[in-house]
Amino acid sequence: MAKFDPGIKAMNQLTVNDIRKTATPIVCLTAYTAQIARLVDPHVDLILVGDSLGMALYGFDTTLPVTLDMMIAHGAAVVRSASHAVVAVDMPYGSYESSPEQALQNAQRVMRESGCAAVKLEGGAEMAATIRHLTQNGVPVMGHIGLMPQSVEKMGGYKIQGKDADSVTRLHTDAQAVAEAGAFCIVIEGTIESVARDISAVSTVPTIGIGASAACDGQVLVINDLLGLTPKPPRFAKRYAELAPVISDAVSAYAKDVRARRFPAPEHVFGKKNA
């Protein structure tokens, strides 16, 4: 595989329109750093620089303390290392809710300073006017309905959505409103499987599930969950690797070598070559 040159975008760089029009399942993962983005990029269609970095990288209990500057910095790192996938960056809590004008100003800053192709924001019908304002001003938007981590306090915790008739109706209304406002795809999170399946069946834009349904048009996972780096991952997250013990064992071996003066060995230092 050719090395990625950050100054040259690959000829097969996907676009937002590719995601909107695709007939095949959309593969999406989060990434927060250049190194992980470089490894993820050849295999996925969409990289989400999620505000989940608050927990995955910074040790926060929720996404709420994440700032716009954090998202821009990590978004830029990912963009520099992605030559194939579309990169979208989460709008953090407090950066878009006050008004469509606030959302546009901050979204334009995210796109300008990170180089990302789109932003993602949470909210259904109540955010339709904001999504419309962004898309009409050239900012591609990923919607996000169902369980919304930025609203956990208002929702009373991380509760699965779609368990009663009122919730089901609201979810369908939210999905339709977000699509009609111009979002190019919609994340459905933490929602009863049958409800997510029904929404996907009628949605005019692709749906991307996380804790939703295999019938969604795509899937997204948090990279730390997939790699086995999260101590207590959510039920919907499948671990495709168990890297935590591998990392721990490697660090343990290094520590033992240093304490026993086995590292650095002659091949790891500079000086005269052995005769």
Secondary structure in CASP SS format (residue, H / E / C, confidence):
PFRMAT SS
TARGET T0000
AUTHOR 0000-0000-0000
METHOD secondary structure of the structure
MODEL  1
M C 1.00
A C 1.00
K C 1.00
F C 1.00
D C 1.00
P C 1.00
G C 1.00
I C 1.00
K C 1.00
A C 1.00
M C 1.00
N C 1.00
Q C 1.00
L C 1.00
T C 1.00
V H 1.00
N H 1.00
D H 1.00
I H 1.00
R H 1.00
K H 1.00
T C 1.00
A C 1.00
T C 1.00
P C 1.00
I E 1.00
V E 1.00
C E 1.00
L E 1.00
T E 1.00
A C 1.00
Y C 1.00
T C 1.00
A H 1.00
Q H 1.00
I H 1.00
A H 1.00
R H 1.00
L H 1.00
V H 1.00
D H 1.00
P H 1.00
H H 1.00
V C 1.00
D C 1.00
L E 1.00
I E 1.00
L E 1.00
V E 1.00
G C 1.00
D C 1.00
S C 1.00
L H 1.00
G H 1.00
M H 1.00
A H 1.00
L C 1.00
Y C 1.00
G C 1.00
F C 1.00
D C 1.00
T C 1.00
T C 1.00
L C 1.00
P C 1.00
V C 1.00
T C 1.00
L H 1.00
D H 1.00
M H 1.00
M H 1.00
I H 1.00
A H 1.00
H H 1.00
G H 1.00
A H 1.00
A H 1.00
V H 1.00
V H 1.00
R H 1.00
S H 1.00
A C 1.00
S C 1.00
H C 1.00
A C 1.00
V E 1.00
V E 1.00
A E 1.00
V E 1.00
D E 1.00
M C 1.00
P C 1.00
Y C 1.00
G C 1.00
S C 1.00
Y C 1.00
E C 1.00
S C 1.00
S C 1.00
P H 1.00
E H 1.00
Q H 1.00
A H 1.00
L H 1.00
Q H 1.00
N H 1.00
A H 1.00
Q H 1.00
R H 1.00
V H 1.00
M H 1.00
R H 1.00
E H 1.00
S H 1.00
G C 1.00
C C 1.00
A C 1.00
A E 1.00
V E 1.00
K E 1.00
L C 1.00
E C 1.00
G E 1.00
G C 1.00
A H 1.00
E H 1.00
M H 1.00
A H 1.00
A H 1.00
T H 1.00
I H 1.00
R H 1.00
H H 1.00
L H 1.00
T H 1.00
Q H 1.00
N C 1.00
G C 1.00
V C 1.00
P C 1.00
V E 1.00
M E 1.00
G E 1.00
H E 1.00
I E 1.00
G E 1.00
L C 1.00
M C 1.00
P H 1.00
Q H 1.00
S H 1.00
V H 1.00
E H 1.00
K H 1.00
M H 1.00
G C 1.00
G C 1.00
Y C 1.00
K C 1.00
I C 1.00
Q E 1.00
G C 1.00
K C 1.00
D C 1.00
A H 1.00
D H 1.00
S H 1.00
V H 1.00
T H 1.00
R H 1.00
L H 1.00
H H 1.00
T H 1.00
D H 1.00
A H 1.00
Q H 1.00
A H 1.00
V H 1.00
A H 1.00
E H 1.00
A C 1.00
G C 1.00
A C 1.00
F C 1.00
C E 1.00
I E 1.00
V E 1.00
I E 1.00
E E 1.00
G C 1.00
T E 1.00
I C 1.00
E H 1.00
S H 1.00
V H 1.00
A H 1.00
R H 1.00
D H 1.00
I H 1.00
S H 1.00
A H 1.00
V H 1.00
S C 1.00
T C 1.00
V C 1.00
P C 1.00
T E 1.00
I E 1.00
G E 1.00
I E 1.00
G C 1.00
A C 1.00
S C 1.00
A C 1.00
A C 1.00
C C 1.00
D C 1.00
G E 1.00
Q E 1.00
V E 1.00
L E 1.00
V C 1.00
I H 1.00
N H 1.00
D H 1.00
L H 1.00
L C 1.00
G C 1.00
L C 1.00
T C 1.00
P C 1.00
K C 1.00
P C 1.00
P C 1.00
R C 1.00
F C 1.00
A C 1.00
K C 1.00
R C 1.00
Y C 1.00
A C 1.00
E C 1.00
L H 1.00
A H 1.00
P H 1.00
V H 1.00
I H 1.00
S H 1.00
D H 1.00
A H 1.00
V H 1.00
S H 1.00
A H 1.00
Y H 1.00
A H 1.00
K H 1.00
D H 1.00
V H 1.00
R H 1.00
A C 1.00
R C 1.00
R C 1.00
F C 1.00
P C 1.00
A C 1.00
P H 1.00
E H 1.00
H H 1.00
V C 1.00
F C 1.00
G C 1.00
K C 1.00
K C 1.00
N C 1.00
A C 1.00
END
